[in-house]
Amino acid sequence: MNISEPTARPHCAQRLRQKKIKEYELSIIEQENERLKSRMLKNGAFVQSRTENVPTSLNTNERQRQREKTEHELTLQRLQKMLSRTRSSYSRRDFQEDYAKKQDIQRRMSRFSEPKK
């Protein structure tokens, strides 16, 4: 009885055909990518996306910030004065009459309310 290892068959273990097919597919994909990239470059599809941001300190514009703050405070004070000066166009007498009418209607309606079951 022979219990030695079977003979090595590299053509079965390596799967050369699948390897060649995979390399061929990858080469086609790379060629297509290069073709598309060259077309996009020719059409100007790529834009420089890096902006050169220069770091600036917030303390450099102290005067401007102070000026804007005072402008906001003045605007707020002006609006508060305008709001305090406004008067209602609805007189107190009209309000009291309307309130009395509504109370009378509610009183009359409650007299005829449905009995609770």
C-alpha positions as CSV (number, residue, x, y, z in Angstrom):
1,M,0.0,0.0,0.0
2,N,1.4,3.4,-1.0
3,I,0.8,6.2,1.6
4,S,3.1,8.8,0.1
5,E,2.0,12.3,-0.9
6,P,0.3,12.7,-4.2
7,T,2.4,14.1,-7.0
8,A,2.4,17.9,-7.2
9,R,0.5,19.3,-10.1
10,P,1.2,23.1,-10.2
11,H,-1.0,23.7,-13.2
12,C,-4.0,22.8,-11.0
13,A,-2.9,24.7,-7.9
14,Q,-1.9,28.0,-9.7
15,R,-5.0,28.4,-11.8
16,L,-3.2,30.2,-14.5
17,R,-6.2,30.7,-16.7
18,Q,-8.2,32.6,-14.0
19,K,-5.0,34.6,-13.2
20,K,-4.7,35.7,-16.8
21,I,-8.4,36.5,-17.1
22,K,-8.1,38.7,-13.9
23,E,-5.0,40.5,-15.2
24,Y,-6.7,41.1,-18.6
25,E,-9.8,42.5,-16.9
26,L,-7.7,44.8,-14.7
27,S,-5.7,46.0,-17.7
28,I,-8.9,46.9,-19.5
29,I,-10.2,48.8,-16.4
30,E,-6.9,50.7,-16.1
31,Q,-7.0,51.6,-19.9
32,E,-10.6,52.8,-19.6
33,N,-9.7,54.9,-16.5
34,E,-6.7,56.5,-18.3
35,R,-8.9,57.2,-21.3
36,L,-11.6,58.8,-19.2
37,K,-9.0,60.8,-17.2
38,S,-7.5,62.2,-20.4
39,R,-10.9,63.2,-21.7
40,M,-11.7,64.9,-18.4
41,L,-8.4,66.8,-18.4
42,K,-9.0,67.9,-21.9
43,N,-12.5,69.1,-21.1
44,G,-11.3,70.9,-18.0
45,A,-13.3,68.9,-15.5
46,F,-10.7,69.1,-12.7
47,V,-10.7,72.2,-10.7
48,Q,-8.0,73.1,-8.2
49,S,-9.7,72.4,-4.9
50,R,-7.0,73.5,-2.6
51,T,-7.4,77.0,-1.3
52,E,-4.6,78.7,0.4
53,N,-6.1,79.8,3.6
54,V,-4.0,82.2,5.5
55,P,-4.7,81.9,9.2
56,T,-5.8,85.2,10.6
57,S,-6.3,86.2,14.2
58,L,-9.6,87.4,15.4
59,N,-8.0,90.0,17.5
60,T,-6.6,92.0,14.6
61,N,-9.9,93.6,13.8
62,E,-10.7,94.7,17.3
63,R,-11.7,98.2,16.3
64,Q,-14.1,96.9,13.6
65,R,-15.6,94.5,16.0
66,Q,-16.1,97.2,18.6
67,R,-17.7,99.5,16.0
68,E,-20.1,96.7,14.9
69,K,-21.0,96.0,18.5
70,T,-21.9,99.7,19.2
71,E,-23.9,99.8,16.0
72,H,-25.9,96.7,17.1
73,E,-26.4,98.2,20.5
74,L,-27.7,101.5,19.0
75,T,-30.0,99.6,16.7
76,L,-31.3,97.6,19.6
77,Q,-32.0,100.7,21.6
78,R,-33.7,102.4,18.7
79,L,-36.0,99.4,18.2
80,Q,-36.8,99.2,21.9
81,K,-37.9,102.9,21.8
82,M,-40.0,102.3,18.8
83,L,-41.7,99.3,20.4
84,S,-42.3,101.2,23.6
85,R,-43.9,104.1,21.7
86,T,-46.4,102.0,19.8
87,R,-50.0,102.1,21.0
88,S,-52.8,99.6,20.2
89,S,-55.4,100.7,17.7
90,Y,-57.9,98.5,19.6
91,S,-59.5,100.8,22.3
92,R,-60.1,99.6,25.8
93,R,-63.8,100.3,25.6
94,D,-64.1,98.1,22.4
95,F,-62.2,95.3,24.1
96,Q,-64.5,95.4,27.2
97,E,-67.6,95.4,25.0
98,D,-66.4,92.4,23.0
99,Y,-65.4,90.5,26.1
100,A,-68.9,91.2,27.6
101,K,-70.6,89.9,24.4
102,K,-68.5,86.7,24.4
103,Q,-69.3,86.1,28.1
104,D,-73.0,86.6,27.4
105,I,-72.9,84.1,24.5
106,Q,-71.0,81.5,26.6
107,R,-73.5,81.9,29.4
108,R,-76.5,81.4,27.0
109,M,-74.8,78.4,25.3
110,S,-74.0,76.7,28.6
111,R,-77.7,76.9,29.5
112,F,-78.6,74.6,26.6
113,S,-75.7,72.1,26.9
114,E,-76.5,68.5,26.3
115,P,-77.0,66.3,29.4
116,K,-74.1,64.1,30.2
117,K,-74.8,60.3,29.9
